[in-house]
Amino acid sequence: MDITDRRIVLGTMDFGTRVAPEQAFAILDSFVADGGVWLDTANCYSFWTDPSGAGGASERVIGAWLRARPGARDTVRIATKVRHNPLVPHAPDSAEGLSARAVHSGVEESLGRLGVDHVDLLWAHAEDRTVPLGETVGAFGELVAKGVALRVGAANHAAWRVERARSLARERGLEPWTALQLRHSLVQPRPLAPVAEGGHRMLAAEDLDLARSEGLAVWLYSSLMWGSYVRADKPLPAVYDHPGTARVLGVLDSVADELSATRNQVVLAWLMRQGIDPIVGASRVEQIEEALAALRVRLGDEHLARFAEAR
């Protein structure tokens, strides 16, 4: 795979909350200077840590950065999401959902915070089965037709729902979802064991099968397990405590040593080798620099076979 086919997506979830605007600006500057292109945000980021109890902080920081960096909009691509922003502060149960009205309203507010006239990719952040799927598909298709979103995708959706939505879009002559976003990493939780984070949907074999069959992009979040690969003070969650994890980490250390790379870089290279785009969050410039250096890490078939056997 050519290096131009591999990309790291900058996750901006904590911008404006856990990551102060000035630090976020430095991370964004470094990301772009090193050739980074895609920024991933959401209209709900991060209501759970924002004193206001509502989302929008991340988009506002990106918007401020764009205003302070003339020409930056021509360099970066922006992906945002609708679905989870609470309509009542501090009340997650009041999430906007995916009705046509909610989708249009959410995107309009996102564009205002970002200070742009369109986003390059709009995600449905999670399923909303209280709304007919056709209504959601119609709203996303209308936004593409208007040029407000250039592409659309589905995050945390079952594969069959994605394909059903794509079928509905095709029947109506609308732009279908062409990207998937799910959670995945080199280590895996125990089979069938739920993860603690509500709303996270793990990448499954059927998701990759759908993506490869239909030519869909695949973005992954939590790919570096919140620093657990490299930080002793952030151990992997208990659900990852099983023999397979120990085997994988052993191989990871060996491969990192052979390639003179960090654990994180090998994990990212392993994902990108499969045609997957990992989303990497950063709170310091050094973290995004380390991640982008993974673009130069080359895993051979023998490395992949060792990981497959360990997993």
Secondary structure in CASP SS format (residue, H / E / C, confidence):
PFRMAT SS
TARGET T0000
AUTHOR 0000-0000-0000
METHOD secondary structure of the structure
MODEL  1
M C 1.00
D C 1.00
I H 1.00
T H 1.00
D H 1.00
R C 1.00
R C 1.00
I C 1.00
V E 1.00
L E 1.00
G E 1.00
T C 1.00
M C 1.00
D C 1.00
F E 1.00
G C 1.00
T C 1.00
R C 1.00
V E 1.00
A C 1.00
P H 1.00
E H 1.00
Q H 1.00
A H 1.00
F H 1.00
A H 1.00
I H 1.00
L H 1.00
D H 1.00
S H 1.00
F H 1.00
V H 1.00
A H 1.00
D C 1.00
G C 1.00
G C 1.00
V C 1.00
W E 1.00
L E 1.00
D E 1.00
T C 1.00
A C 1.00
N C 1.00
C C 1.00
Y C 1.00
S C 1.00
F C 1.00
W C 1.00
T C 1.00
D C 1.00
P C 1.00
S C 1.00
G C 1.00
A C 1.00
G C 1.00
G C 1.00
A H 1.00
S H 1.00
E H 1.00
R H 1.00
V H 1.00
I H 1.00
G H 1.00
A H 1.00
W H 1.00
L H 1.00
R H 1.00
A H 1.00
R C 1.00
P C 1.00
G C 1.00
A H 1.00
R H 1.00
D H 1.00
T C 1.00
V C 1.00
R E 1.00
I E 1.00
A E 1.00
T E 1.00
K E 1.00
V E 1.00
R C 1.00
H C 1.00
N C 1.00
P E 1.00
L C 1.00
V C 1.00
P C 1.00
H C 1.00
A C 1.00
P H 1.00
D H 1.00
S H 1.00
A E 1.00
E C 1.00
G C 1.00
L C 1.00
S C 1.00
A H 1.00
R H 1.00
A H 1.00
V H 1.00
H H 1.00
S H 1.00
G H 1.00
V H 1.00
E H 1.00
E H 1.00
S H 1.00
L H 1.00
G H 1.00
R H 1.00
L H 1.00
G C 1.00
V C 1.00
D C 1.00
H C 1.00
V E 1.00
D C 1.00
L E 1.00
L E 1.00
W E 1.00
A E 1.00
H C 1.00
A C 1.00
E C 1.00
D C 1.00
R C 1.00
T C 1.00
V C 1.00
P C 1.00
L H 1.00
G H 1.00
E H 1.00
T H 1.00
V H 1.00
G H 1.00
A H 1.00
F H 1.00
G H 1.00
E H 1.00
L H 1.00
V H 1.00
A H 1.00
K C 1.00
G C 1.00
V C 1.00
A E 1.00
L C 1.00
R C 1.00
V E 1.00
G E 1.00
A E 1.00
A E 1.00
N C 1.00
H C 1.00
A C 1.00
A H 1.00
W H 1.00
R H 1.00
V H 1.00
E H 1.00
R H 1.00
A H 1.00
R H 1.00
S H 1.00
L H 1.00
A H 1.00
R H 1.00
E H 1.00
R H 1.00
G C 1.00
L C 1.00
E C 1.00
P C 1.00
W C 1.00
T C 1.00
A E 1.00
L E 1.00
Q E 1.00
L E 1.00
R E 1.00
H C 1.00
S C 1.00
L C 1.00
V C 1.00
Q C 1.00
P C 1.00
R C 1.00
P C 1.00
L C 1.00
A C 1.00
P C 1.00
V C 1.00
A C 1.00
E C 1.00
G C 1.00
G C 1.00
H C 1.00
R C 1.00
M E 1.00
L C 1.00
A C 1.00
A H 1.00
E H 1.00
D H 1.00
L H 1.00
D H 1.00
L H 1.00
A H 1.00
R H 1.00
S H 1.00
E H 1.00
G C 1.00
L C 1.00
A E 1.00
V E 1.00
W E 1.00
L E 1.00
Y E 1.00
S C 1.00
S C 1.00
L C 1.00
M H 1.00
W H 1.00
G H 1.00
S C 1.00
Y C 1.00
V C 1.00
R C 1.00
A C 1.00
D C 1.00
K C 1.00
P C 1.00
L C 1.00
P C 1.00
A H 1.00
V H 1.00
Y H 1.00
D C 1.00
H C 1.00
P H 1.00
G H 1.00
T H 1.00
A H 1.00
R H 1.00
V H 1.00
L H 1.00
G H 1.00
V H 1.00
L H 1.00
D H 1.00
S H 1.00
V H 1.00
A H 1.00
D H 1.00
E H 1.00
L H 1.00
S C 1.00
A C 1.00
T C 1.00
R H 1.00
N H 1.00
Q H 1.00
V H 1.00
V H 1.00
L H 1.00
A H 1.00
W H 1.00
L H 1.00
M H 1.00
R H 1.00
Q C 1.00
G C 1.00
I C 1.00
D E 1.00
P E 1.00
I E 1.00
V E 1.00
G E 1.00
A C 1.00
S C 1.00
R C 1.00
V H 1.00
E H 1.00
Q H 1.00
I H 1.00
E H 1.00
E H 1.00
A H 1.00
L H 1.00
A H 1.00
A H 1.00
L H 1.00
R H 1.00
V C 1.00
R C 1.00
L C 1.00
G C 1.00
D H 1.00
E H 1.00
H H 1.00
L H 1.00
A H 1.00
R H 1.00
F H 1.00
A H 1.00
E H 1.00
A H 1.00
R C 1.00
END
